[in-house]
Amino acid sequence: MLEPQRVREALIRALPATESLYRAEIPPHQYVYFPPSHIKSLYPEVLIVVGMRGAGKSFWWAALQDASIRRLIAQVDRFARIEERTEIGIGFGEPLSPGQYPDKDTLRQLLKNHEPRRIWRTVVAYALFREKLPPVEDWEERVAWVEGHPQEIAHWLDEKDRELQV
């Protein structure tokens, strides 16, 4: 029988060096574990995952950005509905990336003049169709452009949706 102290030491050595993936480090494959309670959060149609601190939100935010981890998930659990070819777009997170998504202060400012849905639609539009959109960095200008061109955005989103259904 093992002594409790030796078991504790072995467990500590087995844990990852970082306590949190808050800074978006892609986790090594040996730390990828998804309990049944996490499967719903891996469904592509679930856009927002809510959970208490330490529940795994940041872990999955980082892990799903890596194609090899998506492949691993697809191989291990067919119910997760994640494939290697699944496209991942980041709409908010750490570290800051103001070209991809607005930070907290920018969001606060945008919410004074725009509905949350319009802001989110702009983040999605710039993630999917950057080459078709005006090359502006200012989020206020981006949201205004998307709000002013709803039919074009709807058409592009519909095309993308049909492309992904194949």
Contacts in CASP RR format, 6 or more apart in sequence:
PFRMAT RR
TARGET T0000
AUTHOR 0000-0000-0000
METHOD contacts of the structure
MODEL  1
MLEPQRVREALIRALPATESLYRAEIPPHQYVYFPPSHIKSLYPEVLIVV
GMRGAGKSFWWAALQDASIRRLIAQVDRFARIEERTEIGIGFGEPLSPGQ
YPDKDTLRQLLKNHEPRRIWRTVVAYALFREKLPPVEDWEERVAWVEGHP
QEIAHWLDEKDRELQV
16 27 0 8 1.000
16 28 0 8 1.000
16 31 0 8 1.000
18 25 0 8 1.000
20 54 0 8 1.000
20 58 0 8 1.000
21 27 0 8 1.000
21 58 0 8 1.000
21 59 0 8 1.000
21 61 0 8 1.000
21 62 0 8 1.000
21 63 0 8 1.000
22 58 0 8 1.000
22 94 0 8 1.000
23 94 0 8 1.000
23 95 0 8 1.000
24 58 0 8 1.000
24 61 0 8 1.000
24 62 0 8 1.000
24 65 0 8 1.000
24 93 0 8 1.000
24 94 0 8 1.000
24 95 0 8 1.000
25 62 0 8 1.000
26 62 0 8 1.000
26 63 0 8 1.000
26 65 0 8 1.000
26 66 0 8 1.000
26 69 0 8 1.000
27 59 0 8 1.000
27 62 0 8 1.000
27 63 0 8 1.000
27 69 0 8 1.000
29 68 0 8 1.000
29 69 0 8 1.000
29 72 0 8 1.000
32 63 0 8 1.000
32 69 0 8 1.000
32 72 0 8 1.000
32 73 0 8 1.000
34 42 0 8 1.000
34 73 0 8 1.000
34 76 0 8 1.000
34 77 0 8 1.000
34 80 0 8 1.000
38 56 0 8 1.000
38 60 0 8 1.000
39 77 0 8 1.000
39 79 0 8 1.000
39 80 0 8 1.000
40 46 0 8 1.000
41 49 0 8 1.000
41 57 0 8 1.000
41 60 0 8 1.000
42 60 0 8 1.000
42 64 0 8 1.000
42 73 0 8 1.000
42 80 0 8 1.000
42 81 0 8 1.000
42 82 0 8 1.000
43 80 0 8 1.000
43 81 0 8 1.000
44 81 0 8 1.000
44 82 0 8 1.000
44 86 0 8 1.000
49 57 0 8 1.000
49 60 0 8 1.000
51 57 0 8 1.000
58 94 0 8 1.000
61 90 0 8 1.000
61 93 0 8 1.000
63 69 0 8 1.000
64 70 0 8 1.000
64 82 0 8 1.000
64 88 0 8 1.000
65 88 0 8 1.000
65 90 0 8 1.000
67 84 0 8 1.000
68 84 0 8 1.000
70 82 0 8 1.000
70 83 0 8 1.000
70 84 0 8 1.000
70 86 0 8 1.000
70 88 0 8 1.000
71 83 0 8 1.000
71 84 0 8 1.000
73 80 0 8 1.000
73 82 0 8 1.000
74 80 0 8 1.000
74 82 0 8 1.000
74 83 0 8 1.000
74 84 0 8 1.000
87 164 0 8 1.000
89 127 0 8 1.000
90 97 0 8 1.000
90 100 0 8 1.000
90 101 0 8 1.000
90 127 0 8 1.000
91 100 0 8 1.000
91 101 0 8 1.000
91 123 0 8 1.000
91 124 0 8 1.000
91 127 0 8 1.000
92 101 0 8 1.000
92 102 0 8 1.000
92 123 0 8 1.000
93 101 0 8 1.000
96 103 0 8 1.000
98 106 0 8 1.000
98 137 0 8 1.000
98 139 0 8 1.000
99 126 0 8 1.000
99 137 0 8 1.000
100 123 0 8 1.000
100 126 0 8 1.000
100 127 0 8 1.000
101 123 0 8 1.000
102 110 0 8 1.000
102 119 0 8 1.000
102 123 0 8 1.000
102 139 0 8 1.000
106 139 0 8 1.000
107 119 0 8 1.000
109 140 0 8 1.000
110 119 0 8 1.000
110 139 0 8 1.000
110 140 0 8 1.000
110 143 0 8 1.000
111 119 0 8 1.000
113 140 0 8 1.000
114 143 0 8 1.000
114 147 0 8 1.000
118 143 0 8 1.000
118 146 0 8 1.000
118 147 0 8 1.000
119 139 0 8 1.000
119 143 0 8 1.000
121 146 0 8 1.000
121 153 0 8 1.000
122 139 0 8 1.000
122 142 0 8 1.000
122 143 0 8 1.000
122 146 0 8 1.000
122 147 0 8 1.000
124 157 0 8 1.000
125 133 0 8 1.000
125 146 0 8 1.000
125 153 0 8 1.000
125 156 0 8 1.000
125 157 0 8 1.000
126 133 0 8 1.000
126 142 0 8 1.000
128 156 0 8 1.000
128 157 0 8 1.000
128 160 0 8 1.000
129 153 0 8 1.000
129 156 0 8 1.000
129 160 0 8 1.000
132 156 0 8 1.000
133 142 0 8 1.000
133 145 0 8 1.000
133 146 0 8 1.000
134 141 0 8 1.000
134 142 0 8 1.000
134 145 0 8 1.000
136 142 0 8 1.000
136 145 0 8 1.000
146 153 0 8 1.000
END
